Amino acid sequence: MPATHESPQTPAAGSNAGVPVWKAVAPVAVAVAIALTPPPDGLAQYAWWYFAIFAGVIVGLVLEPLPGGAIGLIGVTVVVALANHVYLSPEQLAKAGSKWPAEAIRWGLSGFANTTVWLIFGAFMFALGYEKTGLGRRIALVLVKAMGRRTLTLGYAVAIADTVLAPFTPSNTARSGGTIFPVIKNLPPLYGSKPNDPSARRIGGYVMWTALAVTCVTSSMFLTGLAPNLLALELAQKTAKVEVTWVQWFTAFAPVGVLLLVAVPALAYFLYPPEVRAGDEVPRWAAGELERMGGLSRREATLAVLVLLALSLWIFGSNHVDATAAALVVISLMLVTGVITWEDMLANKGAWNTLAWFATLVALADGLNRVGFVKWLAGAIAAHMSGLAPVAAMVLLAAAFFFLHYMFASITAHVTALLPVMLTVGSTVPGMPMREFTLLLLLTLGLMGILTPYATGPSPVYYGSGYIPAGKFWQLGTIFGIIFLAALLVVGVPWIMMTR
């Protein structure tokens, strides 16, 4: 393998050593400043105070004065402790009586019962299995041998793999977090690229970001590429009386999807360029390493069978077995067969940290809907729609629907809270083409997963990999979010209107 520079070690992700004081003060300052501002017309005081805490948490997640899991836990704890002022309405307090603390803690812990949270945890365990058995290294070496001459081709290899799996895997967490990530996690070390280290930029950051961006595109490209798509379609049928078939969904998004799938690896290569671009000696080194590894070991073969079992359950058993249940079954079999041990699981700090972090964010985002903030915001948007041309209103509402996802840690929660409201708002615009408007909203769901480290199931997996710094993750999320939405509006809207 080519010689690499040894980079000085930096504090691991989540360390708060040497954090500037302003980063610790800023989240509190933002929360206090918002809380001291009078609430907007139509929004209850307690809901405004809740939003103040939520905004402070988001600022904390961006600046990271503490690990993300700690910030989420602190945010939930503050809400639970002050629930009689910031979470429960006067009517709810009167009904709960002295039992309101129990109501508050039930909400605070609700994120730990979320199935997506545990599916994300399962993805980390799958990655652990690949690492412990060596199967991930073997597959990575095969990829490097075949396509490792150029870093850009590795990006396209990831895109092809996700696109092939997407039509048959309704969970993008299972597809990308549980299948793609455990494999590509083994690629960066082959190039001397380490997580939570300056060397992460050599190739790891590029590969991880490309994988996340690609799965967001494929999640919108296929009706069956994202579980919330199916929920959204059901809500659209009930709210707007609009029905969309699998083929109609794919046809509507295909021009945008094909364009983005071709562009994403190249865009990531340009906007977050890897330091390692090419090298003829790397594939030769990989071939030599494969020879030294020898044939497939028993543990590798066992893991391969279990992974195929998980894929089969995710693809063909979705009507009978929940995706999270399937992941837990396979993890249990990994323990029984000795692929991993319980001690291995306990030592995987990244998995447990992500579990706590995402569970608290799910609860916090759900709270925005419960206190009525989301409903109020939708109403405020509707008040500004009068007098707009139908297509202009359609575009503005779609953009608002897209960027409001910054307030959600789950696309399912976003769909449940906002889709019926936005469809209702759209129906009040004279001349609004409801079928095309509904389809446009539906097609944003996968794409919006690129916005934040908590926007969709695979996001915490790639964020937790240690290859993309927090600030850069948020920056890239905004840039790619704008690109994705622009492509949908510029290419998708005319196409949808033309084929109506």
N, C-alpha and C positions, 0 to 999 in steps of 0.2 A: 504494500500500500504506500502511496506517496507520503513523504514526510509532512508532518503538520506542526504548526506552532502550538506550544503549550501556553494556554491563556491563563492569566492569574485568576484565582478563584474569587468569586463574589458571594455574598451571603445568599443562601438558598431562598427560593421564593417563599414568602410568608415571614421571613425574618424582619423584625422591626429595628434592628441595630442601625444606628446612624440615621434614622428617619428625621427629616427636618421638622421642626416644631409646627410650622405652618400647615403641614400636611395633616397633622393630628388635630389642629384647631379648626381647619376649614370646614370639615363636615358638621361639627357642632355649630359653628358660626352660621352656616347656611340654614340649618334646621331652626336655630333660634330666630334668625332674621325673618324667615317665612312665617314662623309661629307668631311673631309680634306684629305682622302685617294683618290688617283686617281681612276676613275671608271675602272672596268675591260674592256678588249677589247670587242668591239661590243655593249656596253651599253652606251646610251647617258648620258651626265652629269646630266641633269635634272632628269632623272629616278633614277640615283644613289643617288642624294640628297633626292629624295622622299623616297627611301628605307632607308636612314639614319634616317629620321623622323619616319618611320614605326618601325624600330628597336628600337628607343628610346621609342616609345609608348609601345611596347611589354615588354621591360625591366621595364617600369613603372608599367605595369599591374602585373608583377611578384612581384615586391617589394612593390607596393602600398604605396607610400608616400602620395598620395591623393586617394580618392575613384575612382574606375574604370571608372565611368561615367565622372568624371572630367578629368581624363587622356585622355579618348577618345575625349572629347570635345576640350581639349587643342590641341591634335594632329591634329584634323580636322581644327581647327582655324588657326594653324600655316601654314598648307598646303594652305588653302584658301587665307591667307594673302600673301603668297609667291608663289602663283600659277604660276605667270609668270616666275618663276625660277625653281620650283620643280614639277610642275604638267603638264603644257601646253608646248608642243613642239614649236620650233620656227615657224613651219608651222601653227600650231593651233593658235598661238598668232597673226600671220599675218592675218589669216582668221577672227579671232574674233575682231581684232582691239581694239577700246576703250571699247568694251563690254566684255573683258576677265574677269573682276571681277564678272559679272553676271553669266558667264559660271562656274566660280569657286564655287560660293555660291550654284548654282544649284546642283553641284556634292556634296558639303559638306552636304547638307540637304537630299540627295537622300536616305540615309539609313532610314529616317523616313517614306518613302513610301514603304519600304520593307514589304511584307506580313508576312514573318516569324517573324519579329520584333513584329508585332502586335499580332501574334498568341501567342508569348511568354508572352506578356502583358495580353492576355486573360487567359492564364494559371494561372497567379497570381490572376485574378479576380475570377476564379473558386475556387481557394484555399480560397479566402476571403469569398465566399459564404458558403463553407463547415464550415469555422470557425464561421461565424456569426450565422448560423442556428443551429449549434451543430451537423449537420449530419456527418461531418468529425470525430468528437469525438465519435459518436455512432458507425460508421463503424470501427474506430480504436479499440474501446473497444471490438467489436465482434471479430476482428482479434486477439487481445491480449488474449481474453478468449479462443479462439480455438488453437492458436499457440504461445502464449506468454510465455510458459514454458521455451523456449530456444530462445535466440536472433538469433541464426543461422537459426532456422526454419522460423523466420520472413523474413530473406533474401530470402529463397526459396519461401515463399508465394508471395513476390514481383516478383520474377522471373517467377513464374507460371502465375500470373496475366498479366504481360506484354506479355508473349509468346502467351497466348490465344487471346489477342487483336491484336497482330502484323499483322497477315495475312489480317486483315480486316480494318486496319487503316493506310493509306499511309503516314500520318503525324506523325512522332515520337514525335513532339512537342505536338500534340493533344493527342496522346496516353499516353506518359509518363508525360509531363508537365501539361497537362490539365485533365488527368484522374487519373493516379497513384499518382503523387505528392500531389494533394490536400487531398488525403486520408492519405498517410503516414506522411504528415506534422503533423498530430495530434498524431502520435505514440510517438515521443520522450518526449513530456511533461508528458506523463503518467509514465515515468520512471525518472522524475526529470531532464531531459536533455533539456537544453535551448539553443537557438541560440545565437551566439556572446558572449559566456560564456564558461569558462573552462569545465562546465558540458556538453557541446555539445558532448564531446568525449564519454560520458556514453553509448549512443546508437545512437544518432542522426546522427553522422558522418558516422557510418557504414551503416545504413539504406539508407541514401541519396546516398552514393557512390555506393552501390549495385544496387540501382534503375537505376542510370545513366549507369553503366557498362552493366547491363542486356539489357537495351533498345538499346545500341550500337550493341550488339550481334544480337538481334532480327531484327534490321534494316538491317543487312547484310543477315540474314537467309531467308528472304522472299522478293521476287521482289516487293510485295505490302506493305512492312514494312517501306519503306522510299520513299518519293516522288521523290527525285533526282535519285533513281534507275531507274525510268521510263524514265526520261530525258536521263540518261546515256545510257540506252539500245537503245534509238532512235539515239543518236550520234554514238554509236557503229555500228548500222546498216548502217548509212550513211558513216562513215569513214572507217570501216574495213569490211563491208559487212557481219557482223556476226549477226545472230538472235539467241535469247535465249528465251525459253518458261518459264512459271512460274515453271513448274515441273523440267525442266533442271537446273534452277537457284537454287531451293531448294535442289535438289539432289547433286549438286556440293558443296554446303556449309554445308549440313547436318552433315557430320562427324566432321567438325570443330565446327559448331554451337551447336550441342548436347554436345560435350566435354566442350565448354566454358560455356554453360548454367548450366551444373552440377558443373563446377569448380568455377565460379565467386563468388557466395555467400561465399564459403569456402576460396577462395583467399582473398577476402576483409576482412573476419574474421581473417585471418592470418596476412595480410599486414597492416591493419588498425583496429586492434582489439578493440571491444567495451569493456567498463569497466564492463557493466552489461552483464553477460553470461547466467544466469538462475535464476529462482525463482518460487517455487510452489505457493507462496502467491500472486503473481501478477495476474494470471488468476482469482483467487478467488476475489481479489479486483475489477477486471474489471466486474465480474458478478454482484457484489453488486452495482457498479456504474450504470450499465445498468438498474437494478431494480429501482434505484432512478430517473433515467431519465424518466421512464415511456414510454408511447406509442409515436409513431411518431407524431411530431407536424405538423401543417399546412405548416409552412415555410420549414420544412425538406422535407415534401412530395412534395412541389412545386419544390424545388431544385432538388430532385431526378428525377422528371419528366423532368425538363430542362436538366439535365445531360444526361438522356437517349436520349433526342432529339438531343443533340450535338453529342453523339456517333452515333446515327442513320445517321445524316447528314455526319459525317466523314467517316463512313463505307460504306453507301449505296448511298450517294448523291454526291460523289466526282466528278462525271461526270457532275453535274449540279450546285453544290454550292461549291465555294472555301472553303477550311478548315478555313481560317481566317474569311471569311464572315460568316460562320456558327457560329464561336465563338462569333463574334460581335452581331449576331442575338440573341444568347442565353444570352449574357451579357445585351443586351437591355431589354430582357424579365425579367431578374433578377431585373432590375431597376423598370420596370413597375409593377411587382408583389410584390415588397417590400422585396425581398430576401436580397438585399443589397440596400444601398442608395448612392446618388452621393457624399455625405459627406464621406461615408465609402471609396469610390474609391479615393477621393482626399487625404485622410489620409494614403493611402497605399504607403508609401514612397519607399518601396522596388520595387514595380511594376514600378513606374515612373523612379526610378534610373536605373533599368535594361533596360527600354525602351530607355533612353538616351544613356546608355553605349553601348548596342548592336547596336543601329542605327549608332553610330559614327564608331564602328568597322567594320560594313558592308561596309560603305563608304570607310574607309581606306584600307580594303582588296581589294575592287573593284579597287581602285586606282593603286594597284600594277600591275593589268592586263592592265589597261588603259595606263600606261606609258611605257608598253612593258617589264617590269622586268620579268614577268613570262615566256614570250616567249623567252627572252634571256636565262633564266636559263634552260629551256627545251633544247634549242639549245646547251648549254654548256654540258648538260648531254649526248646528242646524240653524241657529239664529242668523248666521252670516251667509246663508245659502240663497236667500231670496234675491231675485233679479238676475241670477247667473244663468247663462245659457246651459242647456242640459249637458253637453260634452265637457264644458269647463267645470261644472259642478261635479261631474263624474270623476274627472282627473283630480280635483282638489280633495274630494272625499276619499279617494283611493290613497292619495299621498298622506292625508291625515291618519287614515286607518293603518297605513304602513308604519309611520314614525311613532304612532302611539304605542307601538310594541316596546319602546324603551321602558314602559311602565309594567311590563309583564315578564314573568319568568317561565311562562308556559304558553305555547301557541294554542293549546286547548283552552286555557283560561281566557286568552285573547279572543278566540272565536266565540266562546260562550258569552263573554261580557259585551263585546263590541259589535259583532257581526249583525245580530238582529237590530241593534240600535242604528247602525249605519244604513242598513237596508231600509229601515223605516224612514230615516232622514232623506234618503235618496228618493223614496216614493212621493215625498212632498214637493219635489221639484217638478214643475210643469214640463211635460215632454220628455222626461227622463226615460231612456231606453233601459228598462229594468233588467231584462235578460243580459244585456251586454255589461251593465253596471255590476250586476251580481257576479258574473263570470270574472270581471276584472278584480273584484275584491277577493274572490276565491284564489286567483292565481298569484296573489301577493304572499300567501301564507308561508310557503317554503322559503321564499326570498328574504322575508323579514328576519329569518333566523340568523342572518349574518351580522345583525346590528350590535349585539352585546355579548359578553362572556356567559350570559345566562338566557339568551334569547330562544334557544332550542336545545333539545336533548344532547346532541353531540358537543355543543359549545363548551360546557364545563370540562369535558374530556380533553379537548384540544387546549383549552386555556390552562388546565391543570398539568399539561405535559411538561411545562417549564421551558418551552422553546420560543414562546412569544411573550415579551414583557407586557404588563398590564396596560401601560399607556399606549403602546403600539397596537395592542389588540383593539382597544377602543377606537383609535385613530383609523385603523384599517377597516373596522366594522362600519364606521360612518362613511368612509370613501366608497367601499364596495356597496354599501346600502344605497347610496346615491346613484351609483352606476347601475345597479340592478333595477331600481325603480325607474330610472331614466330609460333604460332599454325596454321595460315593460310599457311605459307610457308612449314612447316615441315609435316603437316598432309594434308593440302588442295592440294598443288601442286602435290604430288605423286598420290593422289586420282583423281584429274582432268586429269592428264596425263594417268592414268590407264584406265579411263572410256571414253577416247576420241573416 
